[in-house]
């Protein structure tokens, strides 16, 4: 929750959570059932149509009712940081696609993507690649233009 308080956030937007799973874990993810998560970095693309700061604070909190797929993973992992983008709702699909094109793997199909046609909004990198992948992906890119093209696509 501390990290969410330190930044300025818009009222709504798309966010990317950087999550560290220190060792392989097996957890039940709501209706998706029991899943195995290898150690490494996971990036979760989500959206908040309003109250973005409240949504992020909820993600950082360990005391919450398990509701979304991501809640189950966050209970057993470390949420390291968040990235916020001024995109419309489809931006979460766009960010997931960018991560896939950078070599991210889908570990759990349908994770966080029950309301769209994406395979998953949770993407995985091993520790070596995941540490600074976001900086490499975002460096020297005009994401707003790329997102506009994605919407036209």
C-alpha positions in Angstrom: 0.0 0.0 0.0 2.9 2.4 0.6 3.9 2.5 -3.0 0.4 3.3 -4.1 0.4 6.4 -1.8 3.8 7.7 -3.0 2.7 8.4 -6.6 0.1 10.7 -8.2 -2.7 8.7 -9.9 -5.4 9.6 -12.3 -9.0 8.8 -11.4 -9.1 6.0 -14.0 -6.7 4.1 -16.2 -4.9 0.9 -16.9 -2.3 -0.5 -14.6 0.4 -3.1 -14.7 1.5 -4.9 -11.5 4.9 -6.3 -11.1 4.7 -9.4 -8.9 7.5 -11.6 -7.5 6.9 -15.2 -6.8 10.0 -16.3 -4.8 9.5 -20.0 -5.1 7.2 -22.3 -7.0 3.7 -22.2 -5.5 0.4 -24.1 -6.0 -2.7 -22.1 -5.3 -6.4 -22.4 -6.0 -7.5 -19.4 -8.1 -11.2 -19.2 -7.7 -13.2 -20.9 -10.5 -9.9 -21.5 -12.4 -9.0 -24.2 -9.9 -5.6 -25.3 -8.6 -2.7 -23.8 -10.5 1.1 -24.0 -10.3 3.1 -20.8 -10.5 6.8 -21.2 -11.1 9.2 -18.8 -9.4 9.8 -15.6 -11.3 8.2 -12.3 -12.2 4.5 -11.9 -13.1 3.0 -8.9 -14.7 -0.7 -8.4 -14.4 -2.6 -5.9 -16.6 -5.8 -4.5 -15.1 -8.1 -1.6 -15.5 -10.0 0.7 -13.1 -12.7 2.8 -14.7 -12.9 4.8 -11.6 -11.1 5.0 -8.2 -7.8 3.8 -9.6 -5.9 4.7 -6.4 -8.4 2.7 -4.3 -8.0 -0.3 -6.6 -4.2 -0.2 -6.3 -4.3 0.2 -2.5 -6.6 -2.9 -2.5 -4.0 -4.9 -4.5 -1.2 -3.9 -2.0 -3.4 -4.8 1.0 -3.0 -8.3 2.5 -6.3 -8.0 4.3 -9.1 -8.3 1.7 -11.8 -10.7 0.6 -10.5 -12.8 -2.3 -12.6 -11.6 -5.3 -10.6 -11.3 -8.5 -8.1 -13.9 -9.9 -5.2 -11.6 -9.0 -6.3 -11.5 -5.3 -5.4 -15.2 -5.0 -1.9 -14.8 -6.4 -1.2 -11.6 -4.4 -1.9 -13.5 -1.2 1.1 -15.8 -1.8 3.5 -13.4 -3.6 5.1 -9.9 -3.3 3.6 -7.0 -5.2 6.8 -5.0 -6.0 5.4 -2.0 -7.9 2.8 -0.7 -10.2 2.8 1.2 -13.5 -0.1 3.3 -14.6 -1.2 4.3 -18.1 -3.7 6.7 -19.3 -5.5 4.2 -21.6 -9.1 3.2 -22.0 -10.2 -0.2 -20.9 -8.7 -2.0 -23.9 -5.3 -0.9 -22.7 -5.0 -3.9 -20.5 -5.2 -6.2 -23.6 -2.7 -3.9 -25.3 -0.2 -4.2 -22.4 -0.6 -7.9 -22.3 0.1 -8.1 -26.0 3.3 -6.0 -25.6 4.5 -8.3 -22.9 3.8 -11.4 -25.0 5.7 -9.9 -27.9 8.7 -9.3 -25.5 8.7 -13.1 -24.7 6.4 -13.3 -21.7 4.7 -16.7 -21.2 1.2 -17.5 -20.2 1.2 -19.7 -17.1 -2.6 -19.6 -16.4 -5.0 -19.2 -19.3 -8.0 -16.9 -18.7 -6.4 -15.3 -15.7 -7.9 -11.8 -15.4 -9.3 -12.0 -18.9 -12.8 -13.4 -18.4 -14.3 -10.3 -20.0 -12.3 -10.2 -23.2 -10.8 -12.5 -25.9 -7.2 -12.4 -24.5 -5.6 -15.6 -23.5 -4.5 -14.1 -20.1 -3.7 -10.8 -18.5 -1.1 -12.4 -16.3 2.3 -12.9 -18.0 5.4 -14.5 -16.7 9.2 -13.9 -17.1 11.9 -15.8 -15.3 13.9 -13.9 -12.7 16.8 -13.0 -15.0 14.6 -11.4 -17.7 11.8 -10.1 -15.5 13.9 -7.9 -13.3 14.2 -4.9 -15.7 11.9 -6.0 -18.6 9.5 -3.1 -18.2 12.2 -0.5 -18.5 13.4 -2.2 -21.7 9.9 -2.5 -23.1 9.0 1.1 -22.4 12.3 2.7 -23.3 12.0 4.9 -26.4 8.5 3.9 -27.3 5.4 6.1 -28.0 2.8 3.9 -26.3 0.0 6.3 -27.0 0.5 6.0 -30.8 1.0 2.2 -30.5 -2.2 2.0 -28.4 -4.1 4.0 -31.1 -3.0 1.6 -33.7 -3.9 -1.3 -31.5 -7.5 0.0 -31.2 -7.7 0.4 -35.0 -6.3 -3.1 -35.5 
